[in-house]
């Protein structure tokens, strides 16, 4: 079955000279569907999708470039994770929809507040929901899929590890190691010291150890490392099905 999940109350639909953009979804008679973008001021852009094209439980984002009327995929597992940069680089007006296959069914999640004309089951998606949660709302068993469980665990790790704290403590660790090296270099007779030592010395004036004592820096680094190891351990345990 083809499910159409429409994200109501999202941002306004893309406006063209002829009015608001809307999508039309029709079954292709082969178990898939054809999504057409209408009101582009030219022949409608078409995107054909079938469950077998998609990796099960891995969402694929589909963007619409209104300049040339093309649909383009951006698989969420690809390196192009920065959505805004991806859109700027490719001159896309907006994310049109996401496609997910699960248990032989095809789910299309429309994120724009635009009209969706379709001959399929239509569901409303609460604002702010992710692709995974949107599909879970229609197919609860989707939540137990191993890839979904793994992705959820990964998001939990990202949510619970503060990148600024990690960066700060990584800098402290580098500064501590640098200080150790400089202390060792100081034991070498001046005429035998590597030339880079004198050039590197001014950097130590900005080291974290100039603001906090060594013991505090070491304590911070150990605490953050323990936190990261704990969260990553939980992630791999869940991902590998051991939790």
ZABAMAR-82681 format. One record per residue (C-alpha): x, y, z. Coordinates in Angstrom, 3 decimals, decimal comma, always signed. Last residue first. Layout:
# residues N
<atom><east>X</east><north>Y</north><up>Z</up></atom>
...
# end
This chain:
# residues 243
<atom><east>+20,707</east><north>-4,104</north><up>+24,957</up></atom>
<atom><east>+22,807</east><north>-6,558</north><up>+22,957</up></atom>
<atom><east>+21,156</east><north>-5,913</north><up>+19,609</up></atom>
<atom><east>+24,316</east><north>-4,708</north><up>+17,872</up></atom>
<atom><east>+22,952</east><north>-1,163</north><up>+17,518</up></atom>
<atom><east>+21,751</east><north>-1,138</north><up>+21,137</up></atom>
<atom><east>+25,129</east><north>-2,224</north><up>+22,518</up></atom>
<atom><east>+26,952</east><north>-0,025</north><up>+20,030</up></atom>
<atom><east>+25,007</east><north>+3,046</north><up>+21,174</up></atom>
<atom><east>+25,295</east><north>+2,293</north><up>+24,898</up></atom>
<atom><east>+29,069</east><north>+1,930</north><up>+24,552</up></atom>
<atom><east>+29,182</east><north>+5,175</north><up>+22,584</up></atom>
<atom><east>+27,363</east><north>+6,939</north><up>+25,421</up></atom>
<atom><east>+29,665</east><north>+5,529</north><up>+28,112</up></atom>
<atom><east>+32,861</east><north>+6,146</north><up>+26,108</up></atom>
<atom><east>+31,775</east><north>+9,762</north><up>+25,493</up></atom>
<atom><east>+31,057</east><north>+10,376</north><up>+29,189</up></atom>
<atom><east>+34,327</east><north>+8,758</north><up>+30,281</up></atom>
<atom><east>+36,223</east><north>+10,901</north><up>+27,778</up></atom>
<atom><east>+34,459</east><north>+14,019</north><up>+29,056</up></atom>
<atom><east>+35,355</east><north>+13,262</north><up>+32,685</up></atom>
<atom><east>+38,963</east><north>+12,388</north><up>+31,841</up></atom>
<atom><east>+39,440</east><north>+15,624</north><up>+29,897</up></atom>
<atom><east>+37,896</east><north>+17,751</north><up>+32,655</up></atom>
<atom><east>+40,024</east><north>+16,115</north><up>+35,372</up></atom>
<atom><east>+43,217</east><north>+16,634</north><up>+33,351</up></atom>
<atom><east>+42,355</east><north>+20,300</north><up>+32,866</up></atom>
<atom><east>+41,601</east><north>+20,729</north><up>+36,577</up></atom>
<atom><east>+44,923</east><north>+19,108</north><up>+37,556</up></atom>
<atom><east>+46,829</east><north>+21,278</north><up>+35,084</up></atom>
<atom><east>+45,509</east><north>+24,549</north><up>+36,465</up></atom>
<atom><east>+42,951</east><north>+26,487</north><up>+34,502</up></atom>
<atom><east>+43,290</east><north>+29,683</north><up>+32,456</up></atom>
<atom><east>+46,906</east><north>+29,419</north><up>+31,289</up></atom>
<atom><east>+46,490</east><north>+25,635</north><up>+31,079</up></atom>
<atom><east>+43,980</east><north>+26,160</north><up>+28,279</up></atom>
<atom><east>+46,883</east><north>+27,252</north><up>+26,104</up></atom>
<atom><east>+47,056</east><north>+30,766</north><up>+24,669</up></atom>
<atom><east>+50,604</east><north>+31,504</north><up>+25,851</up></atom>
<atom><east>+51,490</east><north>+27,996</north><up>+24,685</up></atom>
<atom><east>+51,263</east><north>+29,285</north><up>+21,137</up></atom>
<atom><east>+54,247</east><north>+31,578</north><up>+21,812</up></atom>
<atom><east>+56,510</east><north>+28,469</north><up>+22,368</up></atom>
<atom><east>+55,873</east><north>+26,938</north><up>+18,965</up></atom>
<atom><east>+58,358</east><north>+29,111</north><up>+17,085</up></atom>
<atom><east>+61,097</east><north>+28,499</north><up>+19,650</up></atom>
<atom><east>+60,446</east><north>+24,752</north><up>+19,599</up></atom>
<atom><east>+60,352</east><north>+24,620</north><up>+15,786</up></atom>
<atom><east>+64,109</east><north>+25,049</north><up>+15,613</up></atom>
<atom><east>+64,725</east><north>+21,677</north><up>+17,281</up></atom>
<atom><east>+66,809</east><north>+22,009</north><up>+20,477</up></atom>
<atom><east>+70,516</east><north>+21,150</north><up>+20,293</up></atom>
<atom><east>+71,964</east><north>+24,615</north><up>+20,946</up></atom>
<atom><east>+69,541</east><north>+25,083</north><up>+23,840</up></atom>
<atom><east>+70,610</east><north>+21,901</north><up>+25,653</up></atom>
<atom><east>+67,608</east><north>+19,560</north><up>+25,886</up></atom>
<atom><east>+65,672</east><north>+19,532</north><up>+29,150</up></atom>
<atom><east>+63,428</east><north>+22,317</north><up>+27,874</up></atom>
<atom><east>+62,362</east><north>+20,030</north><up>+25,032</up></atom>
<atom><east>+60,869</east><north>+17,690</north><up>+27,647</up></atom>
<atom><east>+58,877</east><north>+20,560</north><up>+29,160</up></atom>
<atom><east>+57,789</east><north>+21,641</north><up>+25,673</up></atom>
<atom><east>+56,573</east><north>+18,111</north><up>+24,927</up></atom>
<atom><east>+54,590</east><north>+17,946</north><up>+28,166</up></atom>
<atom><east>+53,110</east><north>+21,380</north><up>+27,516</up></atom>
<atom><east>+52,052</east><north>+20,252</north><up>+24,057</up></atom>
<atom><east>+50,447</east><north>+17,131</north><up>+25,521</up></atom>
<atom><east>+48,532</east><north>+19,260</north><up>+28,017</up></atom>
<atom><east>+47,546</east><north>+21,707</north><up>+25,267</up></atom>
<atom><east>+46,293</east><north>+18,868</north><up>+23,066</up></atom>
<atom><east>+44,234</east><north>+17,482</north><up>+25,952</up></atom>
<atom><east>+42,833</east><north>+20,913</north><up>+26,757</up></atom>
<atom><east>+41,869</east><north>+21,406</north><up>+23,098</up></atom>
<atom><east>+40,053</east><north>+18,072</north><up>+23,163</up></atom>
<atom><east>+38,295</east><north>+19,234</north><up>+26,325</up></atom>
<atom><east>+37,018</east><north>+22,375</north><up>+24,620</up></atom>
<atom><east>+36,005</east><north>+20,528</north><up>+21,463</up></atom>
<atom><east>+34,107</east><north>+17,911</north><up>+23,466</up></atom>
<atom><east>+32,400</east><north>+20,622</north><up>+25,515</up></atom>
<atom><east>+31,392</east><north>+22,411</north><up>+22,319</up></atom>
<atom><east>+30,179</east><north>+19,159</north><up>+20,732</up></atom>
<atom><east>+27,856</east><north>+18,379</north><up>+23,680</up></atom>
<atom><east>+27,352</east><north>+14,625</north><up>+23,702</up></atom>
<atom><east>+23,809</east><north>+13,656</north><up>+24,698</up></atom>
<atom><east>+21,988</east><north>+14,620</north><up>+21,490</up></atom>
<atom><east>+24,606</east><north>+13,016</north><up>+19,237</up></atom>
<atom><east>+24,438</east><north>+9,803</north><up>+21,272</up></atom>
<atom><east>+20,626</east><north>+9,799</north><up>+21,165</up></atom>
<atom><east>+20,682</east><north>+10,356</north><up>+17,412</up></atom>
<atom><east>+22,886</east><north>+7,282</north><up>+17,070</up></atom>
<atom><east>+20,519</east><north>+5,195</north><up>+19,207</up></atom>
<atom><east>+17,590</east><north>+6,265</north><up>+17,019</up></atom>
<atom><east>+19,598</east><north>+5,358</north><up>+13,929</up></atom>
<atom><east>+20,353</east><north>+1,922</north><up>+15,336</up></atom>
<atom><east>+16,734</east><north>+1,236</north><up>+16,298</up></atom>
<atom><east>+15,630</east><north>+2,400</north><up>+12,842</up></atom>
<atom><east>+18,163</east><north>+0,122</north><up>+11,181</up></atom>
<atom><east>+17,114</east><north>-2,827</north><up>+13,329</up></atom>
<atom><east>+13,393</east><north>-2,365</north><up>+12,571</up></atom>
<atom><east>+11,542</east><north>-2,086</north><up>+15,898</up></atom>
<atom><east>+10,141</east><north>+1,383</north><up>+15,209</up></atom>
<atom><east>+8,593</east><north>+0,234</north><up>+11,901</up></atom>
<atom><east>+6,244</east><north>-1,981</north><up>+13,924</up></atom>
<atom><east>+4,216</east><north>+1,145</north><up>+14,710</up></atom>
<atom><east>+3,233</east><north>+1,569</north><up>+11,016</up></atom>
<atom><east>+1,272</east><north>+4,802</north><up>+10,541</up></atom>
<atom><east>+2,731</east><north>+6,874</north><up>+13,379</up></atom>
<atom><east>+6,018</east><north>+4,993</north><up>+13,032</up></atom>
<atom><east>+6,304</east><north>+6,430</north><up>+9,514</up></atom>
<atom><east>+6,228</east><north>+9,988</north><up>+10,860</up></atom>
<atom><east>+8,573</east><north>+9,122</north><up>+13,707</up></atom>
<atom><east>+11,239</east><north>+7,954</north><up>+11,272</up></atom>
<atom><east>+10,817</east><north>+10,892</north><up>+8,915</up></atom>
<atom><east>+11,215</east><north>+13,279</north><up>+11,839</up></atom>
<atom><east>+8,338</east><north>+15,109</north><up>+13,465</up></atom>
<atom><east>+8,537</east><north>+18,870</north><up>+13,843</up></atom>
<atom><east>+4,973</east><north>+19,605</north><up>+12,824</up></atom>
<atom><east>+2,553</east><north>+16,703</north><up>+13,390</up></atom>
<atom><east>+2,029</east><north>+14,545</north><up>+10,330</up></atom>
<atom><east>-1,386</east><north>+14,232</north><up>+8,730</up></atom>
<atom><east>-2,205</east><north>+11,000</north><up>+6,964</up></atom>
<atom><east>-3,520</east><north>+10,357</north><up>+3,453</up></atom>
<atom><east>-4,096</east><north>+6,824</north><up>+2,144</up></atom>
<atom><east>-3,790</east><north>+6,835</north><up>-1,606</up></atom>
<atom><east>-5,289</east><north>+8,351</north><up>-4,726</up></atom>
<atom><east>-3,399</east><north>+11,622</north><up>-4,489</up></atom>
<atom><east>-3,617</east><north>+15,372</north><up>-4,721</up></atom>
<atom><east>-1,217</east><north>+16,982</north><up>-2,287</up></atom>
<atom><east>-1,704</east><north>+20,701</north><up>-1,742</up></atom>
<atom><east>+1,195</east><north>+22,498</north><up>-0,175</up></atom>
<atom><east>+2,252</east><north>+22,970</north><up>+3,427</up></atom>
<atom><east>+5,669</east><north>+21,508</north><up>+2,708</up></atom>
<atom><east>+6,987</east><north>+18,422</north><up>+4,461</up></atom>
<atom><east>+5,429</east><north>+15,711</north><up>+2,306</up></atom>
<atom><east>+6,189</east><north>+12,230</north><up>+3,655</up></atom>
<atom><east>+5,864</east><north>+9,444</north><up>+1,099</up></atom>
<atom><east>+5,642</east><north>+5,896</north><up>+2,434</up></atom>
<atom><east>+5,958</east><north>+2,805</north><up>+0,249</up></atom>
<atom><east>+5,023</east><north>-0,622</north><up>+1,511</up></atom>
<atom><east>+6,999</east><north>-3,813</north><up>+0,980</up></atom>
<atom><east>+7,671</east><north>-4,253</north><up>+4,676</up></atom>
<atom><east>+9,127</east><north>-0,741</north><up>+4,836</up></atom>
<atom><east>+10,125</east><north>+1,667</north><up>+2,097</up></atom>
<atom><east>+10,747</east><north>+5,339</north><up>+2,858</up></atom>
<atom><east>+10,435</east><north>+8,443</north><up>+0,693</up></atom>
<atom><east>+10,914</east><north>+12,012</north><up>+1,867</up></atom>
<atom><east>+9,218</east><north>+15,051</north><up>+0,371</up></atom>
<atom><east>+9,734</east><north>+18,333</north><up>-1,454</up></atom>
<atom><east>+12,731</east><north>+19,783</north><up>+0,352</up></atom>
<atom><east>+12,868</east><north>+23,318</north><up>-0,959</up></atom>
<atom><east>+13,826</east><north>+25,821</north><up>-3,597</up></atom>
<atom><east>+16,874</east><north>+23,971</north><up>-4,761</up></atom>
<atom><east>+19,780</east><north>+25,863</north><up>-6,294</up></atom>
<atom><east>+22,160</east><north>+22,882</north><up>-6,166</up></atom>
<atom><east>+24,841</east><north>+24,371</north><up>-3,953</up></atom>
<atom><east>+22,340</east><north>+26,244</north><up>-1,801</up></atom>
<atom><east>+20,189</east><north>+23,139</north><up>-1,262</up></atom>
<atom><east>+23,159</east><north>+20,965</north><up>-0,325</up></atom>
<atom><east>+24,469</east><north>+23,661</north><up>+2,002</up></atom>
<atom><east>+21,084</east><north>+23,806</north><up>+3,742</up></atom>
<atom><east>+20,855</east><north>+20,026</north><up>+3,995</up></atom>
<atom><east>+24,301</east><north>+19,506</north><up>+5,490</up></atom>
<atom><east>+24,399</east><north>+15,702</north><up>+5,467</up></atom>
<atom><east>+25,765</east><north>+15,265</north><up>+1,962</up></atom>
<atom><east>+28,048</east><north>+12,353</north><up>+2,892</up></atom>
<atom><east>+25,298</east><north>+9,868</north><up>+1,922</up></atom>
<atom><east>+23,175</east><north>+7,980</north><up>+4,436</up></atom>
<atom><east>+20,367</east><north>+10,527</north><up>+4,228</up></atom>
<atom><east>+20,096</east><north>+9,895</north><up>+0,493</up></atom>
<atom><east>+19,765</east><north>+13,189</north><up>-1,342</up></atom>
<atom><east>+17,541</east><north>+12,669</north><up>-4,355</up></atom>
<atom><east>+16,874</east><north>+15,173</north><up>-7,131</up></atom>
<atom><east>+13,563</east><north>+16,252</north><up>-8,660</up></atom>
<atom><east>+13,901</east><north>+18,591</north><up>-11,618</up></atom>
<atom><east>+11,896</east><north>+21,606</north><up>-12,781</up></atom>
<atom><east>+14,827</east><north>+23,683</north><up>-14,027</up></atom>
<atom><east>+14,515</east><north>+26,682</north><up>-11,746</up></atom>
<atom><east>+12,034</east><north>+24,997</north><up>-9,403</up></atom>
<atom><east>+14,689</east><north>+22,582</north><up>-8,172</up></atom>
<atom><east>+12,699</east><north>+20,079</north><up>-6,143</up></atom>
<atom><east>+14,328</east><north>+17,999</north><up>-3,444</up></atom>
<atom><east>+13,770</east><north>+14,358</north><up>-2,548</up></atom>
<atom><east>+15,022</east><north>+13,056</north><up>+0,779</up></atom>
<atom><east>+15,601</east><north>+9,301</north><up>+1,005</up></atom>
<atom><east>+14,773</east><north>+7,564</north><up>+4,269</up></atom>
<atom><east>+16,516</east><north>+4,267</north><up>+5,092</up></atom>
<atom><east>+13,975</east><north>+1,773</north><up>+6,489</up></atom>
<atom><east>+14,477</east><north>-0,664</north><up>+3,608</up></atom>
<atom><east>+16,988</east><north>+0,551</north><up>+1,053</up></atom>
<atom><east>+14,937</east><north>+2,171</north><up>-1,672</up></atom>
<atom><east>+14,534</east><north>+1,317</north><up>-5,346</up></atom>
<atom><east>+12,541</east><north>-1,827</north><up>-4,472</up></atom>
<atom><east>+9,811</east><north>+0,322</north><up>-2,897</up></atom>
<atom><east>+9,194</east><north>+2,118</north><up>-6,223</up></atom>
<atom><east>+9,614</east><north>+5,806</north><up>-7,020</up></atom>
<atom><east>+8,989</east><north>+7,871</north><up>-10,145</up></atom>
<atom><east>+9,601</east><north>+11,605</north><up>-9,936</up></atom>
<atom><east>+7,996</east><north>+13,966</north><up>-12,413</up></atom>
<atom><east>+8,393</east><north>+17,686</north><up>-13,020</up></atom>
<atom><east>+5,288</east><north>+19,208</north><up>-14,559</up></atom>
<atom><east>+5,488</east><north>+20,714</north><up>-18,014</up></atom>
<atom><east>+6,033</east><north>+24,427</north><up>-17,623</up></atom>
<atom><east>+4,888</east><north>+27,276</north><up>-15,370</up></atom>
<atom><east>+5,822</east><north>+25,243</north><up>-12,305</up></atom>
<atom><east>+2,186</east><north>+24,850</north><up>-11,310</up></atom>
<atom><east>+2,374</east><north>+21,114</north><up>-10,713</up></atom>
<atom><east>+5,073</east><north>+18,861</north><up>-9,310</up></atom>
<atom><east>+4,352</east><north>+15,253</north><up>-10,254</up></atom>
<atom><east>+4,964</east><north>+12,232</north><up>-8,032</up></atom>
<atom><east>+4,721</east><north>+8,888</north><up>-9,811</up></atom>
<atom><east>+4,003</east><north>+5,751</north><up>-7,819</up></atom>
<atom><east>+5,151</east><north>+2,258</north><up>-7,076</up></atom>
<atom><east>+3,579</east><north>-1,176</north><up>-7,075</up></atom>
<atom><east>+3,699</east><north>-1,528</north><up>-10,847</up></atom>
<atom><east>+0,442</east><north>+0,227</north><up>-11,765</up></atom>
<atom><east>+2,175</east><north>+3,615</north><up>-11,629</up></atom>
<atom><east>+0,055</east><north>+4,816</north><up>-8,717</up></atom>
<atom><east>-0,581</east><north>+8,556</north><up>-8,853</up></atom>
<atom><east>+0,627</east><north>+11,411</north><up>-6,675</up></atom>
<atom><east>+0,006</east><north>+15,055</north><up>-7,556</up></atom>
<atom><east>+2,039</east><north>+17,765</north><up>-5,924</up></atom>
<atom><east>+1,291</east><north>+21,448</north><up>-5,498</up></atom>
<atom><east>+3,133</east><north>+24,681</north><up>-6,110</up></atom>
<atom><east>+1,254</east><north>+27,867</north><up>-5,428</up></atom>
<atom><east>+0,321</east><north>+30,332</north><up>-8,125</up></atom>
<atom><east>+1,131</east><north>+30,802</north><up>-11,807</up></atom>
<atom><east>+4,184</east><north>+33,008</north><up>-11,402</up></atom>
<atom><east>+5,533</east><north>+30,534</north><up>-8,852</up></atom>
<atom><east>+5,139</east><north>+30,283</north><up>-5,091</up></atom>
<atom><east>+6,827</east><north>+27,548</north><up>-3,094</up></atom>
<atom><east>+4,441</east><north>+26,215</north><up>-0,454</up></atom>
<atom><east>+4,331</east><north>+27,932</north><up>+2,900</up></atom>
<atom><east>+6,290</east><north>+26,512</north><up>+5,807</up></atom>
<atom><east>+4,807</east><north>+23,629</north><up>+7,761</up></atom>
<atom><east>+1,298</east><north>+23,645</north><up>+9,194</up></atom>
<atom><east>+0,467</east><north>+20,188</north><up>+7,839</up></atom>
<atom><east>+3,143</east><north>+17,609</north><up>+7,055</up></atom>
<atom><east>+1,371</east><north>+15,266</north><up>+4,657</up></atom>
<atom><east>+1,939</east><north>+11,548</north><up>+4,955</up></atom>
<atom><east>+0,969</east><north>+9,675</north><up>+1,814</up></atom>
<atom><east>+0,859</east><north>+5,910</north><up>+2,250</up></atom>
<atom><east>+1,135</east><north>+3,538</north><up>-0,715</up></atom>
<atom><east>+0,000</east><north>+0,000</north><up>+0,000</up></atom>
# end
